[in-house]
Structures are given as structure tokens and as C-alpha cells.
Amino acid sequence: MAMASTVKVVLGSIAFAVFWVLAVFPAVPFLPIGRTAGSLLGAMLMVIFQVITPDQAYAAIDLPILGLLFGTMVVSVYLERADMFKYLGKLLSWKSKGAKDLLCRICLISAISSALFTNDTSCVVLTEFVLKIARQHNLPPHPFLLALASSANIGSSATPIGNPQNLVIAVQSKISFGDFLLGVLPAMLVGVCLNALILLCMYWKLLSIEKDEEDAAMEVVSEKEVVSHRFSPATMSHLTSLNSQEWSSTMESMNIHSSPNTNGNKGHVESLRNRICSSENEIQEASSVEFEAANDGLSQKRDELVLSNRFSSTKAMTDANSMQSSEGNEDVTEVWKRMLWKTLVYLVTIGMLISLLLGLNMSWTTITAALALVVLDFKDARPSLEKVSYSLLIFFCGMFITVDGFNKTGIPSSLWDFMEPYAQIDHIGGVAVLAAVILVLSNLASNVPTVLLLGGRVAASAAAISPENEKKAWLILAWVSTVAGNLSLLGSAANLIVCEQARRAPFLGYNLSFWNHLKFGVPSTLIVTAVGLTLIK
């Protein structure tokens, strides 16, 4: 493509520079309007400077990519509501065998979840889980945060729905979901393992530190507190001893009163005793009659009271049981409804993935799955749809227009014409040069603009060699532009999400610094990218 007029080149470069500065540094002091507004400003400048016409600007917006991105975000929202990421968080600490085992689990789970539900979503949801687990095990958080962010980037490279740049590549290249997965999956699996190995080597000593003695003592105290609140039979033994003392004293008094008088006349005593016994018998007979009459009246009243108390208590118990049973039935019903809804969400998601593997249209498949989840929820969808990142969709619209305008200046074509002879993918040197160009541009201009600028040119150059090389060129672009995000903290949105989520987490806040990330990011990115390139099919 020939260079445009000098005026268009200058004005188009200014508009793209404004977009680039605000996309990479969204909070610059002279214009802190953010990435989304920055992309719209760049698009507006392209039209105002007449680099492109309004009709060309509208035509530059890629609706299939926006539809695919929107559908994926809606599905992720409903998966989060169905506790999918909560289960993934629990899986991190389930039967964990120490810090090194935990780090490897984070790498694996982060990679898999990012490949299926996008890297940004996985990082948003899993960051706080990782911080909590690190604090519970008294471990430094930054190795685990690095494992989460870097593995999310590597894992997202395996599928077209893993990250935004893969969405662009899948739509523009028309590579099916299954072919994309098979082409990048070996590199992704090896890359995740290498990334975990690099983390273990760099932080082996830090991950080998045992818990402090103070923490161990606190655990012992907490166990003692739990034991002290267990059931103790002291009250029962106290009542038993008291009853035994009363019983023994009663028996002693009975023995004392029952002892016979041995001094005195036995005969006189006998006669007196007989008289007393006869009089006592008469008195007892008379009193027994009166006592029986009084006792009959008392027993009748007592029986009436007992019957009324039993009736009232039975009625109260019946009412309470009926209320509890109704509440219990309602709770059981709600639990079953919740379980049924979760099952349907998972089935719809699995159906979406199977449809993508079968080669159906990716945009309409994800939108159909999203609308199916909305209908199955059977309630107002506004709270769920409000969680969709519409600012990201608007950012993409502005970016499409801005990049298309910059392409029309002829600058990217001229630069590619200079690099093309050295970046042919039919030999190792050409692949290395192409990877280096993608790596540098992805960190300077961000990965999605890099894909938009280079994608068509790299594919056309490879197609001139063979159709198989065209597909391989697209997959190399997807692999390198994604892994390049691990180079620095500013290399990908997933890194920034983990950093911000960790810093703002209540009671668990941790600041992941730029240099801590860079020390790990440079060797990991170079090694993982180089090894993965040999496995791209």
C-alpha cells in the first residue's frame, strides 16, 4: 500500500499517538480520561482530520468480534453466579500438600479457566481466593499472584475465546475453534509447565519457609478453646453427690428412730404399746377416710390440670412442627431449584463449547448461549447484564476505527515491507524475527492493536508460501502476542487486574510492584515463547 499524503500521514500519526498514550497510560496527568475515552478520542480525531470518512469509520467496526466478546462476557457472568469460580477457588486448597503444590495448582487452574472463560474474568474472580489461601498458610502472596496472572495469559492462548486478540484472529482468519485449539494446545500445556518451573526455581527458598512459632502457638490455643467448650458431665456429678448425701442422712435418721428402748418394764411397755397401737389404728382409720376423700378431690383436679396441660402442649408442639415442616419444605424447594438452575447453566456452557468445537459460527453460538441463560434464569436480566464490561466493547469500537485510520496512512505497510524479507516463517530465523517484532509491538502498542496492524500482512506473506503456512502464521501471532503480555506489568490487562484486585482486597491488600513482575516476566516470557514456537502446528 502506498503512503498517503503528507498531511494525512502527520494527522493520522497524531491521532494514533493520542490513542496509544491513553491506552498504555490511561491516567496521564495532562489528560486522565482513561482507555475507553482515549480510544473514542482517537477515532474521532481520525474522522475530524479526514484520514477516513464517517462511512469508513462505521465499516471498520467488526460486529462479529463485538458479538463474540459480548456473548462470552454474559456467559461468564452467569457462570460466576452459578458458583463455578467458587468451586475453582476451593479446588486450589483441597488437600494441598504445601506451598509448592499450591503454586502448581494455581498455574494449572488459572490456565484452564482462562482458556474457557477468558483470562480477565479468571483473574478478577480468582485473585481474592489466592490472597486468602496465601494468608491462611502464612505465605508471601507475590509468587502466587505472579502464577495467577502469567498462567492466565499463557492458558488463554489456547482458544479463540481465551482473550480479545484471539477473538480478532479467529474471526479474521476464519480458523475453526477445533483447529485453533489443536494448533496451540501443545504449546500452551508445555508453556504452563515451564512457567511453573521458573516460578519454583526463583522462589524455592521463599516457598520453603515454615510457619512461625507464634502462628503455631495460636493454632494450639484455638484448638484448646474449642476443646474447653465441649460437653462436660460436672453438673450431673454434682447432682448425684447431693442426692446420695440426702439419702444417707435420711437412712441414719430412720435407724435412730427405729432403735428399741431396753430400759423399763417389758410387760407394762407391752400393754401400753397395745393400747397405743389400737388407738393409733382407730385414728389412722378415721384419718384415712378423710384423707382418701380429700385425695380424691385433689387427684381429680390434678388430672384435669394434667390433661389441659397435655392438650395445650400437644397443640403448641403440633403448630410448631407444622411451621417448621412448612419452612423446611420451602428451604428444600429453594435448594433444589438452585441446584437445578446451576446444572442447567453448566449444561448450556458445555453445549456452547461443543458447538464451537463442531465449527458453528462463534459469535452467534456465544450469543445464543448467553440468551439461553437469560431465559433459564426466569427473572429480570438487568442485574446480570449490568456486570458486562460495556466500556470494553466501546474501547474496541474506538480502537477498530483508530487502527483502520492508521493503516490508511500507509505507515504500517511501509514498515512491514521493510521487515517482510527477514520475517518469513518457512525458516527458523524468519520465525525468530517475526516473534521479536510481535513481542516488541505488543508491549509498546498493546497486543490487540498489534494483531489488528500485523494480522492481515503476516497472513498474506505466509499465504504466498503455502496455505498451511498462513494458518501457522495466524497461530504464531496468537501465541506470541498473548505470551508477550507476561513481559511487564503493563503488558496485558490480566496483569493490571491482578495488581489492582490484590491492592484493593479488604484486609488482604498487597501491592505487586512493577520490578517484582519484571524480574520474573522477562525470563519467563522469553523461555516460554521460544519453546512454544517449536510446538505451534
DOKOL-552937 format. One record per residue (C-alpha): x negated, y negated, z. Coordinates in nm, 2 decimals. Layout:
BEGIN
px=X&py=Y&pz=Z
...
END
This chain:
BEGIN
px=0.00&py=0.00&pz=0.00
px=-0.14&py=-0.34&pz=-0.10
px=-0.19&py=-0.61&pz=0.15
px=0.09&py=-0.87&pz=0.19
px=0.04&py=-1.24&pz=0.15
px=-0.19&py=-1.41&pz=0.40
px=0.09&py=-1.58&pz=0.57
px=0.28&py=-1.26&pz=0.63
px=-0.03&py=-1.08&pz=0.75
px=-0.10&py=-1.35&pz=1.01
px=0.26&py=-1.39&pz=1.13
px=0.32&py=-1.02&pz=1.13
px=0.00&py=-0.97&pz=1.33
px=0.11&py=-1.23&pz=1.58
px=0.45&py=-1.07&pz=1.63
px=0.29&py=-0.72&pz=1.67
px=0.03&py=-0.87&pz=1.92
px=0.31&py=-1.01&pz=2.13
px=0.49&py=-0.67&pz=2.13
px=0.16&py=-0.49&pz=2.21
px=0.07&py=-0.72&pz=2.50
px=0.41&py=-0.69&pz=2.66
px=0.43&py=-0.32&pz=2.60
px=0.10&py=-0.24&pz=2.76
px=0.10&py=-0.52&pz=3.03
px=0.47&py=-0.58&pz=3.10
px=0.41&py=-0.82&pz=3.39
px=0.16&py=-1.07&pz=3.23
px=0.16&py=-1.40&pz=3.42
px=0.25&py=-1.62&pz=3.12
px=0.55&py=-1.41&pz=3.01
px=0.66&py=-1.15&pz=3.27
px=0.97&py=-1.03&pz=3.08
px=0.89&py=-0.65&pz=3.06
px=0.86&py=-0.39&pz=2.79
px=1.22&py=-0.39&pz=2.67
px=1.25&py=-0.76&pz=2.62
px=0.90&py=-0.76&pz=2.47
px=1.00&py=-0.51&pz=2.20
px=1.31&py=-0.72&pz=2.12
px=1.10&py=-1.04&pz=2.11
px=0.85&py=-0.87&pz=1.87
px=1.14&py=-0.75&pz=1.65
px=1.30&py=-1.10&pz=1.64
px=0.97&py=-1.26&pz=1.55
px=0.93&py=-1.02&pz=1.26
px=1.26&py=-1.14&pz=1.12
px=1.21&py=-1.51&pz=1.20
px=0.87&py=-1.51&pz=1.04
px=1.03&py=-1.34&pz=0.74
px=0.79&py=-1.05&pz=0.75
px=1.10&py=-0.83&pz=0.70
px=1.46&py=-0.91&pz=0.62
px=1.75&py=-0.85&pz=0.86
px=1.88&py=-0.57&pz=0.65
px=1.53&py=-0.41&pz=0.65
px=1.53&py=-0.45&pz=1.03
px=1.86&py=-0.27&pz=1.07
px=1.74&py=0.01&pz=0.83
px=1.42&py=0.05&pz=1.04
px=1.62&py=0.17&pz=1.34
px=1.61&py=0.55&pz=1.34
px=1.95&py=0.66&pz=1.47
px=1.87&py=1.04&pz=1.48
px=1.59&py=0.97&pz=1.72
px=1.81&py=0.75&pz=1.94
px=2.08&py=1.01&pz=1.94
px=1.84&py=1.29&pz=2.04
px=1.69&py=1.07&pz=2.32
px=2.04&py=0.98&pz=2.45
px=2.17&py=1.34&pz=2.45
px=1.85&py=1.46&pz=2.63
px=1.89&py=1.20&pz=2.90
px=2.26&py=1.28&pz=2.96
px=2.18&py=1.65&pz=2.99
px=1.90&py=1.57&pz=3.23
px=2.14&py=1.36&pz=3.45
px=2.39&py=1.65&pz=3.48
px=2.11&py=1.90&pz=3.55
px=1.99&py=1.68&pz=3.83
px=2.35&py=1.67&pz=3.97
px=2.36&py=2.04&pz=3.95
px=2.05&py=2.06&pz=4.18
px=1.82&py=2.21&pz=3.91
px=1.53&py=1.99&pz=4.02
px=1.61&py=2.05&pz=4.38
px=1.56&py=2.42&pz=4.32
px=1.24&py=2.35&pz=4.14
px=1.12&py=2.15&pz=4.44
px=1.20&py=2.43&pz=4.67
px=1.01&py=2.67&pz=4.44
px=0.70&py=2.46&pz=4.50
px=0.67&py=2.55&pz=4.87
px=0.83&py=2.90&pz=4.86
px=0.59&py=3.15&pz=5.02
px=0.30&py=2.91&pz=4.95
px=-0.05&py=3.05&pz=5.03
px=-0.23&py=2.73&pz=5.08
px=-0.33&py=2.41&pz=4.91
px=-0.49&py=2.56&pz=4.60
px=-0.19&py=2.78&pz=4.54
px=0.04&py=2.47&pz=4.58
px=-0.16&py=2.28&pz=4.33
px=-0.14&py=2.56&pz=4.07
px=0.23&py=2.58&pz=4.13
px=0.28&py=2.21&pz=4.07
px=0.09&py=2.23&pz=3.75
px=0.30&py=2.52&pz=3.62
px=0.64&py=2.39&pz=3.73
px=0.57&py=2.04&pz=3.61
px=0.46&py=2.16&pz=3.27
px=0.77&py=2.39&pz=3.22
px=1.02&py=2.14&pz=3.34
px=0.87&py=1.87&pz=3.12
px=0.89&py=2.09&pz=2.81
px=1.26&py=2.15&pz=2.87
px=1.38&py=1.82&pz=3.03
px=1.12&py=1.55&pz=2.93
px=0.82&py=1.45&pz=3.12
px=0.96&py=1.13&pz=3.25
px=1.26&py=1.30&pz=3.41
px=1.05&py=1.56&pz=3.57
px=0.81&py=1.30&pz=3.72
px=1.10&py=1.09&pz=3.85
px=1.26&py=1.38&pz=4.03
px=0.96&py=1.59&pz=4.15
px=0.73&py=1.31&pz=4.28
px=0.90&py=1.28&pz=4.62
px=0.91&py=1.66&pz=4.66
px=0.54&py=1.67&pz=4.60
px=0.47&py=1.40&pz=4.86
px=0.69&py=1.57&pz=5.12
px=0.52&py=1.90&pz=5.07
px=0.17&py=1.74&pz=5.09
px=0.26&py=1.56&pz=5.41
px=0.41&py=1.88&pz=5.57
px=0.09&py=2.07&pz=5.50
px=-0.13&py=1.77&pz=5.61
px=-0.29&py=1.75&pz=5.27
px=-0.42&py=1.44&pz=5.07
px=-0.15&py=1.36&pz=4.82
px=-0.36&py=1.23&pz=4.52
px=-0.47&py=1.57&pz=4.38
px=-0.11&py=1.69&pz=4.37
px=0.01&py=1.36&pz=4.22
px=-0.25&py=1.39&pz=3.95
px=-0.15&py=1.75&pz=3.89
px=0.21&py=1.65&pz=3.85
px=0.16&py=1.36&pz=3.61
px=-0.11&py=1.53&pz=3.39
px=0.06&py=1.87&pz=3.37
px=0.39&py=1.69&pz=3.28
px=0.21&py=1.52&pz=2.99
px=0.05&py=1.85&pz=2.87
px=0.37&py=2.05&pz=2.91
px=0.58&py=1.80&pz=2.73
px=0.37&py=1.85&pz=2.41
px=0.52&py=2.20&pz=2.35
px=0.87&py=2.10&pz=2.24
px=1.04&py=1.82&pz=2.04
px=1.24&py=1.72&pz=2.34
px=0.95&py=1.70&pz=2.58
px=0.86&py=1.33&pz=2.52
px=0.96&py=1.04&pz=2.29
px=0.67&py=1.07&pz=2.05
px=0.76&py=1.44&pz=1.99
px=1.12&py=1.33&pz=1.91
px=0.98&py=1.09&pz=1.65
px=0.76&py=1.36&pz=1.50
px=1.03&py=1.63&pz=1.50
px=1.28&py=1.40&pz=1.32
px=1.03&py=1.26&pz=1.07
px=0.85&py=1.59&pz=0.99
px=1.17&py=1.80&pz=0.98
px=0.99&py=2.08&pz=1.17
px=1.23&py=2.31&pz=1.34
px=1.24&py=2.34&pz=1.72
px=1.11&py=2.70&pz=1.70
px=0.82&py=2.63&pz=1.46
px=0.72&py=2.33&pz=1.68
px=0.73&py=2.54&pz=1.99
px=0.53&py=2.83&pz=1.84
px=0.27&py=2.59&pz=1.69
px=0.19&py=2.40&pz=2.01
px=0.28&py=2.65&pz=2.29
px=-0.06&py=2.84&pz=2.30
px=-0.25&py=2.51&pz=2.33
px=-0.01&py=2.39&pz=2.60
px=-0.05&py=2.71&pz=2.81
px=-0.43&py=2.70&pz=2.79
px=-0.43&py=2.33&pz=2.85
px=-0.23&py=2.36&pz=3.17
px=-0.46&py=2.63&pz=3.30
px=-0.77&py=2.42&pz=3.21
px=-0.62&py=2.11&pz=3.37
px=-0.55&py=2.30&pz=3.70
px=-0.91&py=2.44&pz=3.69
px=-1.05&py=2.09&pz=3.65
px=-0.84&py=1.97&pz=3.95
px=-0.96&py=2.26&pz=4.16
px=-1.32&py=2.20&pz=4.08
px=-1.30&py=1.83&pz=4.15
px=-1.10&py=1.86&pz=4.48
px=-1.21&py=2.20&pz=4.60
px=-1.36&py=2.07&pz=4.93
px=-1.07&py=1.84&pz=4.99
px=-0.82&py=2.12&pz=4.94
px=-1.02&py=2.35&pz=5.18
px=-0.98&py=2.12&pz=5.48
px=-0.78&py=2.30&pz=5.75
px=-0.51&py=2.13&pz=5.96
px=-0.62&py=1.90&pz=6.25
px=-0.62&py=2.04&pz=6.60
px=-0.37&py=1.77&pz=6.70
px=-0.13&py=1.89&pz=6.44
px=-0.17&py=2.25&pz=6.56
px=-0.10&py=2.14&pz=6.92
px=0.21&py=1.95&pz=6.81
px=0.34&py=2.27&pz=6.64
px=0.28&py=2.47&pz=6.96
px=0.47&py=2.20&pz=7.16
px=0.76&py=2.21&pz=6.92
px=0.78&py=2.59&pz=6.95
px=0.78&py=2.56&pz=7.33
px=1.06&py=2.31&pz=7.32
px=1.26&py=2.55&pz=7.11
px=1.20&py=2.83&pz=7.35
px=1.30&py=2.62&pz=7.65
px=1.64&py=2.57&pz=7.50
px=1.71&py=2.94&pz=7.47
px=1.97&py=3.11&pz=7.68
px=1.87&py=3.18&pz=8.05
px=2.06&py=3.40&pz=8.29
px=1.97&py=3.19&pz=8.60
px=2.32&py=3.07&pz=8.66
px=2.45&py=3.42&pz=8.65
px=2.20&py=3.55&pz=8.91
px=2.28&py=3.26&pz=9.14
px=2.65&py=3.35&pz=9.14
px=2.57&py=3.72&pz=9.20
px=2.35&py=3.65&pz=9.51
px=2.61&py=3.42&pz=9.66
px=2.88&py=3.68&pz=9.63
px=2.66&py=3.95&pz=9.78
px=2.59&py=3.73&pz=10.09
px=2.96&py=3.66&pz=10.14
px=3.03&py=4.03&pz=10.11
px=2.77&py=4.14&pz=10.37
px=2.89&py=3.88&pz=10.62
px=3.25&py=4.00&pz=10.58
px=3.14&py=4.35&pz=10.64
px=2.95&py=4.26&pz=10.95
px=3.24&py=4.07&pz=11.10
px=3.46&py=4.37&pz=11.03
px=3.22&py=4.60&pz=11.20
px=3.21&py=4.38&pz=11.51
px=3.59&py=4.36&pz=11.55
px=3.62&py=4.73&pz=11.50
px=3.38&py=4.83&pz=11.78
px=3.58&py=5.00&pz=12.08
px=3.59&py=4.88&pz=12.44
px=3.42&py=5.15&pz=12.65
px=3.47&py=4.99&pz=13.00
px=3.80&py=5.03&pz=13.18
px=4.07&py=5.29&pz=13.24
px=4.13&py=5.50&pz=12.94
px=4.49&py=5.60&pz=13.04
px=4.60&py=5.25&pz=13.11
px=4.44&py=5.15&pz=12.80
px=4.62&py=5.42&pz=12.61
px=4.97&py=5.32&pz=12.75
px=4.90&py=4.96&pz=12.68
px=4.79&py=5.04&pz=12.33
px=5.10&py=5.25&pz=12.26
px=5.33&py=4.96&pz=12.38
px=5.14&py=4.71&pz=12.18
px=5.14&py=4.94&pz=11.87
px=5.52&py=4.98&pz=11.90
px=5.58&py=4.61&pz=11.94
px=5.34&py=4.54&pz=11.66
px=5.53&py=4.78&pz=11.44
px=5.86&py=4.61&pz=11.51
px=5.71&py=4.27&pz=11.44
px=5.55&py=4.39&pz=11.12
px=5.88&py=4.55&pz=11.00
px=6.07&py=4.22&pz=11.06
px=5.79&py=4.00&pz=10.91
px=5.75&py=4.24&pz=10.62
px=6.12&py=4.20&pz=10.53
px=6.08&py=3.82&pz=10.54
px=5.75&py=3.83&pz=10.36
px=5.89&py=4.05&pz=10.08
px=6.18&py=3.81&pz=10.03
px=5.95&py=3.51&pz=10.01
px=5.71&py=3.70&pz=9.80
px=5.98&py=3.80&pz=9.55
px=6.07&py=3.43&pz=9.51
px=5.71&py=3.33&pz=9.47
px=5.64&py=3.61&pz=9.23
px=5.94&py=3.52&pz=9.02
px=5.82&py=3.16&pz=8.99
px=5.47&py=3.27&pz=8.92
px=5.59&py=3.50&pz=8.64
px=5.79&py=3.21&pz=8.49
px=5.48&py=2.99&pz=8.50
px=5.25&py=3.25&pz=8.35
px=5.50&py=3.32&pz=8.07
px=5.53&py=2.95&pz=7.99
px=5.16&py=2.90&pz=8.00
px=5.10&py=3.20&pz=7.78
px=5.36&py=3.08&pz=7.53
px=5.21&py=2.73&pz=7.52
px=4.85&py=2.85&pz=7.49
px=4.96&py=3.10&pz=7.22
px=5.13&py=2.83&pz=7.03
px=4.83&py=2.60&pz=7.06
px=4.59&py=2.87&pz=6.95
px=4.82&py=2.95&pz=6.66
px=4.83&py=2.59&pz=6.55
px=4.45&py=2.55&pz=6.59
px=4.39&py=2.88&pz=6.39
px=4.62&py=2.77&pz=6.12
px=4.45&py=2.43&pz=6.09
px=4.10&py=2.60&pz=6.09
px=4.21&py=2.85&pz=5.83
px=4.35&py=2.58&pz=5.60
px=4.03&py=2.37&pz=5.64
px=3.83&py=2.69&pz=5.58
px=4.02&py=2.77&pz=5.27
px=3.97&py=2.42&pz=5.14
px=3.60&py=2.44&pz=5.21
px=3.57&py=2.78&pz=5.04
px=3.76&py=2.65&pz=4.74
px=3.53&py=2.35&pz=4.71
px=3.22&py=2.57&pz=4.74
px=3.35&py=2.80&pz=4.46
px=3.44&py=2.51&pz=4.24
px=3.09&py=2.36&pz=4.29
px=2.92&py=2.69&pz=4.21
px=3.14&py=2.74&pz=3.90
px=3.06&py=2.39&pz=3.78
px=2.68&py=2.44&pz=3.83
px=2.70&py=2.77&pz=3.64
px=2.87&py=2.60&pz=3.35
px=2.61&py=2.32&pz=3.34
px=2.33&py=2.58&pz=3.33
px=2.51&py=2.78&pz=3.06
px=2.56&py=2.47&pz=2.84
px=2.20&py=2.38&pz=2.88
px=2.09&py=2.73&pz=2.78
px=2.33&py=2.72&pz=2.49
px=2.17&py=2.39&pz=2.38
px=1.82&py=2.54&pz=2.39
px=1.93&py=2.85&pz=2.19
px=2.09&py=2.63&pz=1.93
px=1.78&py=2.42&pz=1.90
px=1.57&py=2.74&pz=1.86
px=1.81&py=2.86&pz=1.58
px=1.73&py=2.54&pz=1.39
px=2.05&py=2.34&pz=1.43
px=2.04&py=1.96&pz=1.40
px=1.86&py=1.85&pz=1.71
px=2.03&py=1.51&pz=1.75
px=2.39&py=1.64&pz=1.72
px=2.31&py=1.95&pz=1.93
px=2.19&py=1.75&pz=2.23
px=2.48&py=1.50&pz=2.19
px=2.73&py=1.79&pz=2.17
px=2.58&py=1.95&pz=2.49
px=2.60&py=1.61&pz=2.66
px=2.96&py=1.56&pz=2.58
px=3.05&py=1.92&pz=2.68
px=2.90&py=1.85&pz=3.02
px=3.10&py=1.53&pz=3.05
px=3.43&py=1.71&pz=2.97
px=3.35&py=2.00&pz=3.21
px=3.28&py=1.76&pz=3.49
px=3.65&py=1.66&pz=3.46
px=3.61&py=1.32&pz=3.63
px=3.51&py=0.97&pz=3.53
px=3.18&py=0.99&pz=3.35
px=3.07&py=0.63&pz=3.42
px=2.86&py=0.70&pz=3.73
px=2.66&py=0.97&pz=3.53
px=2.63&py=0.76&pz=3.21
px=2.51&py=0.47&pz=3.41
px=2.20&py=0.67&pz=3.50
px=2.10&py=0.69&pz=3.14
px=1.80&py=0.46&pz=3.06
px=1.96&py=0.23&pz=2.81
px=1.67&py=-0.01&pz=2.84
px=1.45&py=0.27&pz=2.69
px=1.69&py=0.30&pz=2.39
px=1.68&py=-0.08&pz=2.34
px=1.30&py=-0.06&pz=2.37
px=1.29&py=0.20&pz=2.09
px=1.52&py=-0.02&pz=1.87
px=1.29&py=-0.32&pz=1.90
px=0.98&py=-0.10&pz=1.85
px=1.11&py=0.05&pz=1.53
px=1.17&py=-0.30&pz=1.38
px=0.83&py=-0.43&pz=1.51
px=0.63&py=-0.14&pz=1.38
px=0.81&py=-0.14&pz=1.05
px=0.73&py=-0.51&pz=1.01
px=0.36&py=-0.45&pz=1.09
px=0.35&py=-0.16&pz=0.84
px=0.48&py=-0.40&pz=0.57
px=0.18&py=-0.63&pz=0.63
px=-0.05&py=-0.36&pz=0.48
px=-0.29&py=-0.37&pz=0.77
px=-0.23&py=-0.01&pz=0.89
px=-0.25&py=0.13&pz=0.53
px=-0.58&py=-0.05&pz=0.47
px=-0.73&py=0.08&pz=0.79
px=-0.61&py=0.44&pz=0.71
px=-0.76&py=0.41&pz=0.36
px=-1.09&py=0.34&pz=0.52
px=-1.06&py=0.63&pz=0.77
px=-0.90&py=0.89&pz=0.55
px=-1.21&py=1.04&pz=0.38
px=-1.35&py=1.11&pz=0.73
px=-1.03&py=1.25&pz=0.88
px=-0.94&py=1.54&pz=0.65
px=-0.81&py=1.83&pz=0.86
px=-0.95&py=2.10&pz=0.64
px=-1.28&py=2.10&pz=0.83
px=-1.38&py=2.06&pz=1.19
px=-1.55&py=1.72&pz=1.15
px=-1.23&py=1.57&pz=1.00
px=-1.01&py=1.71&pz=1.28
px=-1.25&py=1.56&pz=1.54
px=-1.24&py=1.22&pz=1.37
px=-0.86&py=1.22&pz=1.34
px=-0.83&py=1.33&pz=1.70
px=-1.06&py=1.04&pz=1.81
px=-0.86&py=0.79&pz=1.62
px=-0.53&py=0.91&pz=1.76
px=-0.68&py=0.92&pz=2.11
px=-0.81&py=0.56&pz=2.10
px=-0.50&py=0.42&pz=1.94
px=-0.27&py=0.60&pz=2.18
px=-0.44&py=0.43&pz=2.48
px=-0.46&py=0.09&pz=2.31
px=-0.12&py=0.07&pz=2.14
px=0.07&py=0.34&pz=2.33
px=0.15&py=0.68&pz=2.19
px=0.49&py=0.62&pz=2.03
px=0.37&py=0.32&pz=1.82
px=0.06&py=0.52&pz=1.72
px=0.28&py=0.80&pz=1.59
px=0.50&py=0.55&pz=1.40
px=0.19&py=0.39&pz=1.25
px=-0.01&py=0.70&pz=1.16
px=0.25&py=0.98&pz=1.12
px=0.35&py=0.93&pz=0.76
px=0.00&py=0.86&pz=0.64
px=-0.16&py=1.15&pz=0.82
px=0.11&py=1.39&pz=0.69
px=0.07&py=1.26&pz=0.33
px=-0.31&py=1.30&pz=0.34
px=-0.27&py=1.66&pz=0.47
px=0.01&py=1.74&pz=0.22
px=-0.24&py=1.67&pz=-0.06
px=-0.44&py=1.96&pz=0.06
px=-0.16&py=2.21&pz=0.12
px=0.19&py=2.23&pz=0.27
px=0.06&py=2.43&pz=0.57
px=-0.19&py=2.15&pz=0.65
px=0.10&py=1.90&pz=0.65
px=0.27&py=2.08&pz=0.93
px=-0.06&py=2.13&pz=1.12
px=-0.13&py=1.75&pz=1.08
px=0.20&py=1.67&pz=1.25
px=0.14&py=1.91&pz=1.53
px=-0.22&py=1.78&pz=1.58
px=-0.07&py=1.43&pz=1.60
px=0.19&py=1.55&pz=1.86
px=-0.08&py=1.73&pz=2.07
px=-0.34&py=1.46&pz=2.08
px=-0.11&py=1.16&pz=2.12
px=0.06&py=1.34&pz=2.42
px=-0.26&py=1.46&pz=2.60
px=-0.42&py=1.12&pz=2.54
px=-0.17&py=0.99&pz=2.80
px=-0.38&py=1.15&pz=3.07
px=-0.69&py=0.94&pz=2.99
px=-0.59&py=0.65&pz=3.22
px=-0.31&py=0.54&pz=3.45
px=-0.17&py=0.32&pz=3.17
px=-0.19&py=0.59&pz=2.91
px=0.17&py=0.72&pz=2.95
px=0.50&py=0.63&pz=3.11
px=0.48&py=0.95&pz=3.32
px=0.17&py=0.83&pz=3.49
px=0.32&py=0.50&pz=3.58
px=0.64&py=0.67&pz=3.70
px=0.45&py=0.89&pz=3.94
px=0.24&py=0.60&pz=4.06
px=0.55&py=0.38&pz=4.13
px=0.76&py=0.66&pz=4.28
px=0.47&py=0.75&pz=4.51
px=0.42&py=0.39&pz=4.62
px=0.79&py=0.32&pz=4.69
px=0.87&py=0.66&pz=4.86
px=1.02&py=0.58&pz=5.20
px=0.79&py=0.69&pz=5.49
px=0.57&py=0.88&pz=5.24
px=0.43&py=0.59&pz=5.04
px=0.09&py=0.65&pz=4.87
px=-0.10&py=0.43&pz=4.62
px=-0.26&py=0.62&pz=4.34
px=-0.53&py=0.39&pz=4.22
px=-0.65&py=0.33&pz=3.86
px=-1.00&py=0.45&pz=3.93
px=-0.89&py=0.77&pz=4.11
px=-0.69&py=0.86&pz=3.80
px=-0.97&py=0.76&pz=3.56
px=-1.23&py=0.98&pz=3.73
px=-1.01&py=1.28&pz=3.67
px=-0.84&py=1.16&pz=3.35
px=-1.15&py=1.12&pz=3.12
px=-1.30&py=1.47&pz=3.16
px=-0.95&py=1.64&pz=3.17
px=-0.83&py=1.46&pz=2.85
px=-1.15&py=1.53&pz=2.65
px=-1.17&py=1.90&pz=2.75
px=-0.80&py=1.98&pz=2.72
px=-0.77&py=1.80&pz=2.38
px=-1.08&py=1.97&pz=2.23
px=-0.98&py=2.32&pz=2.34
px=-0.62&py=2.27&pz=2.24
px=-0.71&py=2.16&pz=1.89
px=-0.86&py=2.50&pz=1.82
px=-0.53&py=2.67&pz=1.91
px=-0.29&py=2.45&pz=1.71
px=-0.13&py=2.66&pz=1.43
END
